[in-house]
Amino acid sequence: MIWEQGAIDVIPSKSNRKLPAEFNAAIYRERNRIERFFGRLKASFRRIATRYEKTSRNFMSMIKLASVRLWIEFYESAA
């Protein structure tokens, strides 16, 4: 089912596996960045972690607002 939608291996296989699955290191790095970002969102904004919003539209709006806030905090600290 997942493979039918065009999914690819992103996480490397275990080092002791007899036939290691191929993976793209660049995509793996990008996946890590995205996971850390969502972890930061959930840690900083309880509203997102517990999904207070009932509709998907409102939930996505809160994610966008929180993302902008994190982006501003990041660039203010870098300046």
mmJSON file of the N, C-alpha and C atoms, coordinates in Angstrom:
{"data_MODEL":{"atom_site":{
"group_PDB":["ATOM","ATOM","ATOM","ATOM","ATOM","ATOM","ATOM","ATOM","ATOM","ATOM","ATOM","ATOM","ATOM","ATOM","ATOM","ATOM","ATOM","ATOM","ATOM","ATOM","ATOM","ATOM","ATOM","ATOM","ATOM","ATOM","ATOM","ATOM","ATOM","ATOM","ATOM","ATOM","ATOM","ATOM","ATOM","ATOM","ATOM","ATOM","ATOM","ATOM","ATOM","ATOM","ATOM","ATOM","ATOM","ATOM","ATOM","ATOM","ATOM","ATOM","ATOM","ATOM","ATOM","ATOM","ATOM","ATOM","ATOM","ATOM","ATOM","ATOM","ATOM","ATOM","ATOM","ATOM","ATOM","ATOM","ATOM","ATOM","ATOM","ATOM","ATOM","ATOM","ATOM","ATOM","ATOM","ATOM","ATOM","ATOM","ATOM","ATOM","ATOM","ATOM","ATOM","ATOM","ATOM","ATOM","ATOM","ATOM","ATOM","ATOM","ATOM","ATOM","ATOM","ATOM","ATOM","ATOM","ATOM","ATOM","ATOM","ATOM","ATOM","ATOM","ATOM","ATOM","ATOM","ATOM","ATOM","ATOM","ATOM","ATOM","ATOM","ATOM","ATOM","ATOM","ATOM","ATOM","ATOM","ATOM","ATOM","ATOM","ATOM","ATOM","ATOM","ATOM","ATOM","ATOM","ATOM","ATOM","ATOM","ATOM","ATOM","ATOM","ATOM","ATOM","ATOM","ATOM","ATOM","ATOM","ATOM","ATOM","ATOM","ATOM","ATOM","ATOM","ATOM","ATOM","ATOM","ATOM","ATOM","ATOM","ATOM","ATOM","ATOM","ATOM","ATOM","ATOM","ATOM","ATOM","ATOM","ATOM","ATOM","ATOM","ATOM","ATOM","ATOM","ATOM","ATOM","ATOM","ATOM","ATOM","ATOM","ATOM","ATOM","ATOM","ATOM","ATOM","ATOM","ATOM","ATOM","ATOM","ATOM","ATOM","ATOM","ATOM","ATOM","ATOM","ATOM","ATOM","ATOM","ATOM","ATOM","ATOM","ATOM","ATOM","ATOM","ATOM","ATOM","ATOM","ATOM","ATOM","ATOM","ATOM","ATOM","ATOM","ATOM","ATOM","ATOM","ATOM","ATOM","ATOM","ATOM","ATOM","ATOM","ATOM","ATOM","ATOM","ATOM","ATOM","ATOM","ATOM","ATOM","ATOM","ATOM","ATOM","ATOM","ATOM","ATOM","ATOM","ATOM","ATOM","ATOM","ATOM","ATOM","ATOM","ATOM","ATOM","ATOM"],
"id":[1,2,3,4,5,6,7,8,9,10,11,12,13,14,15,16,17,18,19,20,21,22,23,24,25,26,27,28,29,30,31,32,33,34,35,36,37,38,39,40,41,42,43,44,45,46,47,48,49,50,51,52,53,54,55,56,57,58,59,60,61,62,63,64,65,66,67,68,69,70,71,72,73,74,75,76,77,78,79,80,81,82,83,84,85,86,87,88,89,90,91,92,93,94,95,96,97,98,99,100,101,102,103,104,105,106,107,108,109,110,111,112,113,114,115,116,117,118,119,120,121,122,123,124,125,126,127,128,129,130,131,132,133,134,135,136,137,138,139,140,141,142,143,144,145,146,147,148,149,150,151,152,153,154,155,156,157,158,159,160,161,162,163,164,165,166,167,168,169,170,171,172,173,174,175,176,177,178,179,180,181,182,183,184,185,186,187,188,189,190,191,192,193,194,195,196,197,198,199,200,201,202,203,204,205,206,207,208,209,210,211,212,213,214,215,216,217,218,219,220,221,222,223,224,225,226,227,228,229,230,231,232,233,234,235,236,237],
"type_symbol":["N","C","C","N","C","C","N","C","C","N","C","C","N","C","C","N","C","C","N","C","C","N","C","C","N","C","C","N","C","C","N","C","C","N","C","C","N","C","C","N","C","C","N","C","C","N","C","C","N","C","C","N","C","C","N","C","C","N","C","C","N","C","C","N","C","C","N","C","C","N","C","C","N","C","C","N","C","C","N","C","C","N","C","C","N","C","C","N","C","C","N","C","C","N","C","C","N","C","C","N","C","C","N","C","C","N","C","C","N","C","C","N","C","C","N","C","C","N","C","C","N","C","C","N","C","C","N","C","C","N","C","C","N","C","C","N","C","C","N","C","C","N","C","C","N","C","C","N","C","C","N","C","C","N","C","C","N","C","C","N","C","C","N","C","C","N","C","C","N","C","C","N","C","C","N","C","C","N","C","C","N","C","C","N","C","C","N","C","C","N","C","C","N","C","C","N","C","C","N","C","C","N","C","C","N","C","C","N","C","C","N","C","C","N","C","C","N","C","C","N","C","C","N","C","C","N","C","C","N","C","C","N","C","C","N","C","C"],
"label_atom_id":["N","CA","C","N","CA","C","N","CA","C","N","CA","C","N","CA","C","N","CA","C","N","CA","C","N","CA","C","N","CA","C","N","CA","C","N","CA","C","N","CA","C","N","CA","C","N","CA","C","N","CA","C","N","CA","C","N","CA","C","N","CA","C","N","CA","C","N","CA","C","N","CA","C","N","CA","C","N","CA","C","N","CA","C","N","CA","C","N","CA","C","N","CA","C","N","CA","C","N","CA","C","N","CA","C","N","CA","C","N","CA","C","N","CA","C","N","CA","C","N","CA","C","N","CA","C","N","CA","C","N","CA","C","N","CA","C","N","CA","C","N","CA","C","N","CA","C","N","CA","C","N","CA","C","N","CA","C","N","CA","C","N","CA","C","N","CA","C","N","CA","C","N","CA","C","N","CA","C","N","CA","C","N","CA","C","N","CA","C","N","CA","C","N","CA","C","N","CA","C","N","CA","C","N","CA","C","N","CA","C","N","CA","C","N","CA","C","N","CA","C","N","CA","C","N","CA","C","N","CA","C","N","CA","C","N","CA","C","N","CA","C","N","CA","C","N","CA","C","N","CA","C","N","CA","C","N","CA","C","N","CA","C","N","CA","C","N","CA","C","N","CA","C","N","CA","C"],
"label_alt_id":[null,null,null,null,null,null,null,null,null,null,null,null,null,null,null,null,null,null,null,null,null,null,null,null,null,null,null,null,null,null,null,null,null,null,null,null,null,null,null,null,null,null,null,null,null,null,null,null,null,null,null,null,null,null,null,null,null,null,null,null,null,null,null,null,null,null,null,null,null,null,null,null,null,null,null,null,null,null,null,null,null,null,null,null,null,null,null,null,null,null,null,null,null,null,null,null,null,null,null,null,null,null,null,null,null,null,null,null,null,null,null,null,null,null,null,null,null,null,null,null,null,null,null,null,null,null,null,null,null,null,null,null,null,null,null,null,null,null,null,null,null,null,null,null,null,null,null,null,null,null,null,null,null,null,null,null,null,null,null,null,null,null,null,null,null,null,null,null,null,null,null,null,null,null,null,null,null,null,null,null,null,null,null,null,null,null,null,null,null,null,null,null,null,null,null,null,null,null,null,null,null,null,null,null,null,null,null,null,null,null,null,null,null,null,null,null,null,null,null,null,null,null,null,null,null,null,null,null,null,null,null,null,null,null,null,null,null],
"label_comp_id":["MET","MET","MET","ILE","ILE","ILE","TRP","TRP","TRP","GLU","GLU","GLU","GLN","GLN","GLN","GLY","GLY","GLY","ALA","ALA","ALA","ILE","ILE","ILE","ASP","ASP","ASP","VAL","VAL","VAL","ILE","ILE","ILE","PRO","PRO","PRO","SER","SER","SER","LYS","LYS","LYS","SER","SER","SER","ASN","ASN","ASN","ARG","ARG","ARG","LYS","LYS","LYS","LEU","LEU","LEU","PRO","PRO","PRO","ALA","ALA","ALA","GLU","GLU","GLU","PHE","PHE","PHE","ASN","ASN","ASN","ALA","ALA","ALA","ALA","ALA","ALA","ILE","ILE","ILE","TYR","TYR","TYR","ARG","ARG","ARG","GLU","GLU","GLU","ARG","ARG","ARG","ASN","ASN","ASN","ARG","ARG","ARG","ILE","ILE","ILE","GLU","GLU","GLU","ARG","ARG","ARG","PHE","PHE","PHE","PHE","PHE","PHE","GLY","GLY","GLY","ARG","ARG","ARG","LEU","LEU","LEU","LYS","LYS","LYS","ALA","ALA","ALA","SER","SER","SER","PHE","PHE","PHE","ARG","ARG","ARG","ARG","ARG","ARG","ILE","ILE","ILE","ALA","ALA","ALA","THR","THR","THR","ARG","ARG","ARG","TYR","TYR","TYR","GLU","GLU","GLU","LYS","LYS","LYS","THR","THR","THR","SER","SER","SER","ARG","ARG","ARG","ASN","ASN","ASN","PHE","PHE","PHE","MET","MET","MET","SER","SER","SER","MET","MET","MET","ILE","ILE","ILE","LYS","LYS","LYS","LEU","LEU","LEU","ALA","ALA","ALA","SER","SER","SER","VAL","VAL","VAL","ARG","ARG","ARG","LEU","LEU","LEU","TRP","TRP","TRP","ILE","ILE","ILE","GLU","GLU","GLU","PHE","PHE","PHE","TYR","TYR","TYR","GLU","GLU","GLU","SER","SER","SER","ALA","ALA","ALA","ALA","ALA","ALA"],
"label_asym_id":["A","A","A","A","A","A","A","A","A","A","A","A","A","A","A","A","A","A","A","A","A","A","A","A","A","A","A","A","A","A","A","A","A","A","A","A","A","A","A","A","A","A","A","A","A","A","A","A","A","A","A","A","A","A","A","A","A","A","A","A","A","A","A","A","A","A","A","A","A","A","A","A","A","A","A","A","A","A","A","A","A","A","A","A","A","A","A","A","A","A","A","A","A","A","A","A","A","A","A","A","A","A","A","A","A","A","A","A","A","A","A","A","A","A","A","A","A","A","A","A","A","A","A","A","A","A","A","A","A","A","A","A","A","A","A","A","A","A","A","A","A","A","A","A","A","A","A","A","A","A","A","A","A","A","A","A","A","A","A","A","A","A","A","A","A","A","A","A","A","A","A","A","A","A","A","A","A","A","A","A","A","A","A","A","A","A","A","A","A","A","A","A","A","A","A","A","A","A","A","A","A","A","A","A","A","A","A","A","A","A","A","A","A","A","A","A","A","A","A","A","A","A","A","A","A","A","A","A","A","A","A","A","A","A","A","A","A"],
"label_entity_id":["1","1","1","1","1","1","1","1","1","1","1","1","1","1","1","1","1","1","1","1","1","1","1","1","1","1","1","1","1","1","1","1","1","1","1","1","1","1","1","1","1","1","1","1","1","1","1","1","1","1","1","1","1","1","1","1","1","1","1","1","1","1","1","1","1","1","1","1","1","1","1","1","1","1","1","1","1","1","1","1","1","1","1","1","1","1","1","1","1","1","1","1","1","1","1","1","1","1","1","1","1","1","1","1","1","1","1","1","1","1","1","1","1","1","1","1","1","1","1","1","1","1","1","1","1","1","1","1","1","1","1","1","1","1","1","1","1","1","1","1","1","1","1","1","1","1","1","1","1","1","1","1","1","1","1","1","1","1","1","1","1","1","1","1","1","1","1","1","1","1","1","1","1","1","1","1","1","1","1","1","1","1","1","1","1","1","1","1","1","1","1","1","1","1","1","1","1","1","1","1","1","1","1","1","1","1","1","1","1","1","1","1","1","1","1","1","1","1","1","1","1","1","1","1","1","1","1","1","1","1","1","1","1","1","1","1","1"],
"label_seq_id":[1,1,1,2,2,2,3,3,3,4,4,4,5,5,5,6,6,6,7,7,7,8,8,8,9,9,9,10,10,10,11,11,11,12,12,12,13,13,13,14,14,14,15,15,15,16,16,16,17,17,17,18,18,18,19,19,19,20,20,20,21,21,21,22,22,22,23,23,23,24,24,24,25,25,25,26,26,26,27,27,27,28,28,28,29,29,29,30,30,30,31,31,31,32,32,32,33,33,33,34,34,34,35,35,35,36,36,36,37,37,37,38,38,38,39,39,39,40,40,40,41,41,41,42,42,42,43,43,43,44,44,44,45,45,45,46,46,46,47,47,47,48,48,48,49,49,49,50,50,50,51,51,51,52,52,52,53,53,53,54,54,54,55,55,55,56,56,56,57,57,57,58,58,58,59,59,59,60,60,60,61,61,61,62,62,62,63,63,63,64,64,64,65,65,65,66,66,66,67,67,67,68,68,68,69,69,69,70,70,70,71,71,71,72,72,72,73,73,73,74,74,74,75,75,75,76,76,76,77,77,77,78,78,78,79,79,79],
"pdbx_PDB_ins_code":[null,null,null,null,null,null,null,null,null,null,null,null,null,null,null,null,null,null,null,null,null,null,null,null,null,null,null,null,null,null,null,null,null,null,null,null,null,null,null,null,null,null,null,null,null,null,null,null,null,null,null,null,null,null,null,null,null,null,null,null,null,null,null,null,null,null,null,null,null,null,null,null,null,null,null,null,null,null,null,null,null,null,null,null,null,null,null,null,null,null,null,null,null,null,null,null,null,null,null,null,null,null,null,null,null,null,null,null,null,null,null,null,null,null,null,null,null,null,null,null,null,null,null,null,null,null,null,null,null,null,null,null,null,null,null,null,null,null,null,null,null,null,null,null,null,null,null,null,null,null,null,null,null,null,null,null,null,null,null,null,null,null,null,null,null,null,null,null,null,null,null,null,null,null,null,null,null,null,null,null,null,null,null,null,null,null,null,null,null,null,null,null,null,null,null,null,null,null,null,null,null,null,null,null,null,null,null,null,null,null,null,null,null,null,null,null,null,null,null,null,null,null,null,null,null,null,null,null,null,null,null,null,null,null,null,null,null],
"Cartn_x":[0.825,0.0,0.872,1.833,2.705,3.583,4.08,4.953,4.198,2.905,2.092,1.984,2.144,2.057,3.4,4.424,5.723,6.677,6.438,7.328,8.667,9.724,11.06,11.694,12.714,13.443,14.236,14.066,14.795,15.723,15.315,16.132,17.067,18.358,19.286,18.979,19.288,19.049,20.125,19.905,20.867,22.19,23.278,24.6,24.867,24.195,24.434,23.438,22.653,21.694,22.433,22.015,22.712,22.596,21.412,21.206,20.74,21.68,21.27,20.458,19.407,18.568,19.269,19.153,19.756,18.902,19.582,18.861,19.636,18.947,19.542,19.924,21.212,21.685,21.171,21.043,20.561,19.108,18.298,16.899,16.82,17.701,17.723,18.057,19.028,19.372,18.191,17.514,16.356,15.227,15.017,13.999,14.316,15.582,16.003,15.695,15.966,15.663,14.172,13.357,11.91,11.414,11.941,11.529,11.926,13.121,13.539,12.649,12.255,11.372,10.024,9.413,8.123,8.258,9.385,9.627,9.687,10.327,10.401,9.017,8.231,6.859,6.047,6.113,5.328,5.797,7.103,7.63,7.275,7.231,6.997,5.52,4.699,3.295,2.398,1.923,1.077,-0.193,-0.677,-1.894,-1.751,-0.561,-0.33,-0.144,0.602,0.871,-0.408,-1.344,-2.584,-3.735,-3.495,-4.464,-5.793,-5.743,-6.961,-7.945,-7.424,-8.282,-9.082,-10.36,-11.206,-11.064,-10.996,-10.942,-9.499,-9.281,-7.928,-7.452,-8.366,-7.992,-7.443,-8.123,-7.653,-6.352,-6.225,-4.996,-3.812,-3.999,-2.928,-2.605,-3.595,-3.349,-2.491,-2.756,-1.941,-0.511,-0.35,1.003,1.748,1.066,1.708,2.088,1.186,1.497,2.672,2.674,3.767,5.077,5.013,6.213,6.811,5.962,6.444,7.086,6.469,7.037,8.412,8.566,9.875,10.892,10.453,11.347,11.847,10.943,11.328,12.298,12.014,12.919,14.299,14.342,15.616,16.429,15.791,16.522,16.838,16.044,16.388,17.613,17.718,18.873,20.125,19.969,21.126,21.648,20.832,21.234,22.066],
"Cartn_y":[-1.185,0.0,1.253,1.313,2.486,2.546,1.374,1.343,1.768,1.48,1.852,3.361,4.092,5.546,6.191,5.376,5.919,6.134,5.478,5.628,4.957,5.506,4.936,4.744,3.877,3.674,4.924,5.425,6.613,6.294,5.396,5.03,3.898,4.009,2.937,1.653,0.521,-0.758,-1.014,-2.018,-2.355,-2.782,-2.522,-2.81,-4.306,-5.144,-6.582,-7.316,-6.596,-7.209,-7.84,-9.036,-9.75,-9.023,-8.552,-7.793,-6.39,-5.467,-4.116,-3.414,-2.756,-1.995,-0.686,-0.278,0.988,2.143,3.245,4.437,5.654,6.768,8.017,8.84,9.09,9.808,11.245,11.887,13.275,13.352,12.412,12.394,12.085,11.213,10.876,12.103,12.913,14.141,15.107,15.236,16.137,15.64,14.339,13.76,14.072,13.989,14.293,15.747,16.656,18.075,18.28,17.624,17.773,17.186,16.03,15.424,16.296,16.894,17.782,19.014,19.528,20.691,20.382,19.255,18.912,18.586,18.028,17.813,19.124,20.12,21.452,22.091,21.904,22.432,21.83,20.513,19.843,20.217,20.411,20.76,22.197,23.073,24.491,24.866,24.134,24.507,23.33,23.333,22.247,22.117,23.234,23.246,22.348,22.324,21.491,20.033,19.797,18.422,17.69,18.399,17.76,17.948,18.674,18.923,19.44,20.664,21.304,21.619,21.918,22.335,21.138,21.344,20.243,19.99,21.043,20.854,20.831,20.13,20.038,21.405,22.233,23.568,24.412,24.399,25.164,24.597,23.277,22.646,23.062,23.037,23.446,24.924,25.738,27.159,27.352,26.578,26.673,26.212,25.177,24.714,25.812,26.475,27.551,28.721,29.109,30.208,29.858,28.654,28.232,28.143,27.71,27.624,29.001,29.961,31.328,31.854,31.557,32.012,31.394,30.092,29.449,30.027,30.304,30.864,32.24,33.067,34.404,34.288,33.404,33.216,32.761,31.877,31.374,32.498,33.3,34.356,35.541,35.773,36.831,36.441,35.171,34.731,34.652,34.454,34.363,35.744,36.761,38.112,38.815],
"Cartn_z":[0.0,0.0,0.0,0.885,0.936,-0.303,-0.723,-1.903,-3.156,-3.213,-4.371,-4.52,-3.422,-3.46,-3.773,-4.043,-4.423,-3.265,-2.134,-0.981,-1.262,-0.662,-0.824,0.551,0.611,1.863,2.185,3.399,3.816,4.974,5.851,7.004,6.587,6.89,6.513,7.283,6.654,7.312,8.36,9.201,10.248,9.614,10.292,9.74,9.599,10.382,10.302,9.4,8.644,7.733,6.562,6.146,5.072,3.741,3.417,2.183,2.548,2.74,3.152,2.068,2.493,1.569,1.23,-0.011,-0.426,0.089,0.385,0.812,0.336,0.249,-0.203,1.027,1.211,2.402,2.437,1.283,1.246,1.719,1.284,1.714,3.208,3.689,5.117,5.957,5.504,6.228,6.25,5.129,5.054,5.969,6.0,6.877,8.336,8.7,10.063,10.406,9.499,9.732,9.966,9.164,9.282,10.601,10.992,12.262,13.449,13.405,14.494,14.551,13.381,13.331,13.981,13.625,14.214,15.693,16.101,17.523,18.275,17.673,18.28,18.335,17.284,17.28,18.421,18.567,19.604,21.0,21.165,22.484,22.86,21.874,22.146,22.195,21.505,21.38,21.745,22.973,23.461,22.627,22.145,21.339,20.108,19.523,18.344,18.75,19.826,20.261,20.653,21.256,21.705,20.725,19.66,18.598,19.138,19.673,20.176,19.048,17.881,16.766,16.251,15.999,15.549,14.055,13.281,11.834,11.348,10.252,9.7,9.203,8.724,8.255,9.396,10.532,11.687,12.243,12.231,12.71,11.838,10.519,9.609,9.792,10.072,10.323,11.562,12.611,13.824,13.569,12.759,12.417,11.67,10.75,9.99,10.891,11.79,12.709,13.624,14.156,15.032,14.255,13.002,12.168,11.928,11.658,11.457,12.733,13.863,15.139,15.389,15.127,15.285,14.313,13.084,12.077,12.516,13.036,13.509,14.679,15.63,16.772,16.31,15.321,14.812,14.17,13.32,12.634,13.53,14.569,15.525,16.334,16.702,17.487,16.625,15.314,14.421,14.038,14.166,13.742,14.784],
"occupancy":[1.0,1.0,1.0,1.0,1.0,1.0,1.0,1.0,1.0,1.0,1.0,1.0,1.0,1.0,1.0,1.0,1.0,1.0,1.0,1.0,1.0,1.0,1.0,1.0,1.0,1.0,1.0,1.0,1.0,1.0,1.0,1.0,1.0,1.0,1.0,1.0,1.0,1.0,1.0,1.0,1.0,1.0,1.0,1.0,1.0,1.0,1.0,1.0,1.0,1.0,1.0,1.0,1.0,1.0,1.0,1.0,1.0,1.0,1.0,1.0,1.0,1.0,1.0,1.0,1.0,1.0,1.0,1.0,1.0,1.0,1.0,1.0,1.0,1.0,1.0,1.0,1.0,1.0,1.0,1.0,1.0,1.0,1.0,1.0,1.0,1.0,1.0,1.0,1.0,1.0,1.0,1.0,1.0,1.0,1.0,1.0,1.0,1.0,1.0,1.0,1.0,1.0,1.0,1.0,1.0,1.0,1.0,1.0,1.0,1.0,1.0,1.0,1.0,1.0,1.0,1.0,1.0,1.0,1.0,1.0,1.0,1.0,1.0,1.0,1.0,1.0,1.0,1.0,1.0,1.0,1.0,1.0,1.0,1.0,1.0,1.0,1.0,1.0,1.0,1.0,1.0,1.0,1.0,1.0,1.0,1.0,1.0,1.0,1.0,1.0,1.0,1.0,1.0,1.0,1.0,1.0,1.0,1.0,1.0,1.0,1.0,1.0,1.0,1.0,1.0,1.0,1.0,1.0,1.0,1.0,1.0,1.0,1.0,1.0,1.0,1.0,1.0,1.0,1.0,1.0,1.0,1.0,1.0,1.0,1.0,1.0,1.0,1.0,1.0,1.0,1.0,1.0,1.0,1.0,1.0,1.0,1.0,1.0,1.0,1.0,1.0,1.0,1.0,1.0,1.0,1.0,1.0,1.0,1.0,1.0,1.0,1.0,1.0,1.0,1.0,1.0,1.0,1.0,1.0,1.0,1.0,1.0,1.0,1.0,1.0,1.0,1.0,1.0,1.0,1.0,1.0,1.0,1.0,1.0,1.0,1.0,1.0],
"B_iso_or_equiv":[0.0,0.0,0.0,0.0,0.0,0.0,0.0,0.0,0.0,0.0,0.0,0.0,0.0,0.0,0.0,0.0,0.0,0.0,0.0,0.0,0.0,0.0,0.0,0.0,0.0,0.0,0.0,0.0,0.0,0.0,0.0,0.0,0.0,0.0,0.0,0.0,0.0,0.0,0.0,0.0,0.0,0.0,0.0,0.0,0.0,0.0,0.0,0.0,0.0,0.0,0.0,0.0,0.0,0.0,0.0,0.0,0.0,0.0,0.0,0.0,0.0,0.0,0.0,0.0,0.0,0.0,0.0,0.0,0.0,0.0,0.0,0.0,0.0,0.0,0.0,0.0,0.0,0.0,0.0,0.0,0.0,0.0,0.0,0.0,0.0,0.0,0.0,0.0,0.0,0.0,0.0,0.0,0.0,0.0,0.0,0.0,0.0,0.0,0.0,0.0,0.0,0.0,0.0,0.0,0.0,0.0,0.0,0.0,0.0,0.0,0.0,0.0,0.0,0.0,0.0,0.0,0.0,0.0,0.0,0.0,0.0,0.0,0.0,0.0,0.0,0.0,0.0,0.0,0.0,0.0,0.0,0.0,0.0,0.0,0.0,0.0,0.0,0.0,0.0,0.0,0.0,0.0,0.0,0.0,0.0,0.0,0.0,0.0,0.0,0.0,0.0,0.0,0.0,0.0,0.0,0.0,0.0,0.0,0.0,0.0,0.0,0.0,0.0,0.0,0.0,0.0,0.0,0.0,0.0,0.0,0.0,0.0,0.0,0.0,0.0,0.0,0.0,0.0,0.0,0.0,0.0,0.0,0.0,0.0,0.0,0.0,0.0,0.0,0.0,0.0,0.0,0.0,0.0,0.0,0.0,0.0,0.0,0.0,0.0,0.0,0.0,0.0,0.0,0.0,0.0,0.0,0.0,0.0,0.0,0.0,0.0,0.0,0.0,0.0,0.0,0.0,0.0,0.0,0.0,0.0,0.0,0.0,0.0,0.0,0.0,0.0,0.0,0.0,0.0,0.0,0.0,0.0,0.0,0.0,0.0,0.0,0.0],
"pdbx_formal_charge":[null,null,null,null,null,null,null,null,null,null,null,null,null,null,null,null,null,null,null,null,null,null,null,null,null,null,null,null,null,null,null,null,null,null,null,null,null,null,null,null,null,null,null,null,null,null,null,null,null,null,null,null,null,null,null,null,null,null,null,null,null,null,null,null,null,null,null,null,null,null,null,null,null,null,null,null,null,null,null,null,null,null,null,null,null,null,null,null,null,null,null,null,null,null,null,null,null,null,null,null,null,null,null,null,null,null,null,null,null,null,null,null,null,null,null,null,null,null,null,null,null,null,null,null,null,null,null,null,null,null,null,null,null,null,null,null,null,null,null,null,null,null,null,null,null,null,null,null,null,null,null,null,null,null,null,null,null,null,null,null,null,null,null,null,null,null,null,null,null,null,null,null,null,null,null,null,null,null,null,null,null,null,null,null,null,null,null,null,null,null,null,null,null,null,null,null,null,null,null,null,null,null,null,null,null,null,null,null,null,null,null,null,null,null,null,null,null,null,null,null,null,null,null,null,null,null,null,null,null,null,null,null,null,null,null,null,null],
"auth_seq_id":[1,1,1,2,2,2,3,3,3,4,4,4,5,5,5,6,6,6,7,7,7,8,8,8,9,9,9,10,10,10,11,11,11,12,12,12,13,13,13,14,14,14,15,15,15,16,16,16,17,17,17,18,18,18,19,19,19,20,20,20,21,21,21,22,22,22,23,23,23,24,24,24,25,25,25,26,26,26,27,27,27,28,28,28,29,29,29,30,30,30,31,31,31,32,32,32,33,33,33,34,34,34,35,35,35,36,36,36,37,37,37,38,38,38,39,39,39,40,40,40,41,41,41,42,42,42,43,43,43,44,44,44,45,45,45,46,46,46,47,47,47,48,48,48,49,49,49,50,50,50,51,51,51,52,52,52,53,53,53,54,54,54,55,55,55,56,56,56,57,57,57,58,58,58,59,59,59,60,60,60,61,61,61,62,62,62,63,63,63,64,64,64,65,65,65,66,66,66,67,67,67,68,68,68,69,69,69,70,70,70,71,71,71,72,72,72,73,73,73,74,74,74,75,75,75,76,76,76,77,77,77,78,78,78,79,79,79],
"auth_comp_id":["MET","MET","MET","ILE","ILE","ILE","TRP","TRP","TRP","GLU","GLU","GLU","GLN","GLN","GLN","GLY","GLY","GLY","ALA","ALA","ALA","ILE","ILE","ILE","ASP","ASP","ASP","VAL","VAL","VAL","ILE","ILE","ILE","PRO","PRO","PRO","SER","SER","SER","LYS","LYS","LYS","SER","SER","SER","ASN","ASN","ASN","ARG","ARG","ARG","LYS","LYS","LYS","LEU","LEU","LEU","PRO","PRO","PRO","ALA","ALA","ALA","GLU","GLU","GLU","PHE","PHE","PHE","ASN","ASN","ASN","ALA","ALA","ALA","ALA","ALA","ALA","ILE","ILE","ILE","TYR","TYR","TYR","ARG","ARG","ARG","GLU","GLU","GLU","ARG","ARG","ARG","ASN","ASN","ASN","ARG","ARG","ARG","ILE","ILE","ILE","GLU","GLU","GLU","ARG","ARG","ARG","PHE","PHE","PHE","PHE","PHE","PHE","GLY","GLY","GLY","ARG","ARG","ARG","LEU","LEU","LEU","LYS","LYS","LYS","ALA","ALA","ALA","SER","SER","SER","PHE","PHE","PHE","ARG","ARG","ARG","ARG","ARG","ARG","ILE","ILE","ILE","ALA","ALA","ALA","THR","THR","THR","ARG","ARG","ARG","TYR","TYR","TYR","GLU","GLU","GLU","LYS","LYS","LYS","THR","THR","THR","SER","SER","SER","ARG","ARG","ARG","ASN","ASN","ASN","PHE","PHE","PHE","MET","MET","MET","SER","SER","SER","MET","MET","MET","ILE","ILE","ILE","LYS","LYS","LYS","LEU","LEU","LEU","ALA","ALA","ALA","SER","SER","SER","VAL","VAL","VAL","ARG","ARG","ARG","LEU","LEU","LEU","TRP","TRP","TRP","ILE","ILE","ILE","GLU","GLU","GLU","PHE","PHE","PHE","TYR","TYR","TYR","GLU","GLU","GLU","SER","SER","SER","ALA","ALA","ALA","ALA","ALA","ALA"],
"auth_asym_id":["A","A","A","A","A","A","A","A","A","A","A","A","A","A","A","A","A","A","A","A","A","A","A","A","A","A","A","A","A","A","A","A","A","A","A","A","A","A","A","A","A","A","A","A","A","A","A","A","A","A","A","A","A","A","A","A","A","A","A","A","A","A","A","A","A","A","A","A","A","A","A","A","A","A","A","A","A","A","A","A","A","A","A","A","A","A","A","A","A","A","A","A","A","A","A","A","A","A","A","A","A","A","A","A","A","A","A","A","A","A","A","A","A","A","A","A","A","A","A","A","A","A","A","A","A","A","A","A","A","A","A","A","A","A","A","A","A","A","A","A","A","A","A","A","A","A","A","A","A","A","A","A","A","A","A","A","A","A","A","A","A","A","A","A","A","A","A","A","A","A","A","A","A","A","A","A","A","A","A","A","A","A","A","A","A","A","A","A","A","A","A","A","A","A","A","A","A","A","A","A","A","A","A","A","A","A","A","A","A","A","A","A","A","A","A","A","A","A","A","A","A","A","A","A","A","A","A","A","A","A","A","A","A","A","A","A","A"],
"auth_atom_id":["N","CA","C","N","CA","C","N","CA","C","N","CA","C","N","CA","C","N","CA","C","N","CA","C","N","CA","C","N","CA","C","N","CA","C","N","CA","C","N","CA","C","N","CA","C","N","CA","C","N","CA","C","N","CA","C","N","CA","C","N","CA","C","N","CA","C","N","CA","C","N","CA","C","N","CA","C","N","CA","C","N","CA","C","N","CA","C","N","CA","C","N","CA","C","N","CA","C","N","CA","C","N","CA","C","N","CA","C","N","CA","C","N","CA","C","N","CA","C","N","CA","C","N","CA","C","N","CA","C","N","CA","C","N","CA","C","N","CA","C","N","CA","C","N","CA","C","N","CA","C","N","CA","C","N","CA","C","N","CA","C","N","CA","C","N","CA","C","N","CA","C","N","CA","C","N","CA","C","N","CA","C","N","CA","C","N","CA","C","N","CA","C","N","CA","C","N","CA","C","N","CA","C","N","CA","C","N","CA","C","N","CA","C","N","CA","C","N","CA","C","N","CA","C","N","CA","C","N","CA","C","N","CA","C","N","CA","C","N","CA","C","N","CA","C","N","CA","C","N","CA","C","N","CA","C","N","CA","C","N","CA","C","N","CA","C","N","CA","C","N","CA","C","N","CA","C"],
"pdbx_PDB_model_num":[1,1,1,1,1,1,1,1,1,1,1,1,1,1,1,1,1,1,1,1,1,1,1,1,1,1,1,1,1,1,1,1,1,1,1,1,1,1,1,1,1,1,1,1,1,1,1,1,1,1,1,1,1,1,1,1,1,1,1,1,1,1,1,1,1,1,1,1,1,1,1,1,1,1,1,1,1,1,1,1,1,1,1,1,1,1,1,1,1,1,1,1,1,1,1,1,1,1,1,1,1,1,1,1,1,1,1,1,1,1,1,1,1,1,1,1,1,1,1,1,1,1,1,1,1,1,1,1,1,1,1,1,1,1,1,1,1,1,1,1,1,1,1,1,1,1,1,1,1,1,1,1,1,1,1,1,1,1,1,1,1,1,1,1,1,1,1,1,1,1,1,1,1,1,1,1,1,1,1,1,1,1,1,1,1,1,1,1,1,1,1,1,1,1,1,1,1,1,1,1,1,1,1,1,1,1,1,1,1,1,1,1,1,1,1,1,1,1,1,1,1,1,1,1,1,1,1,1,1,1,1,1,1,1,1,1,1]
}}}
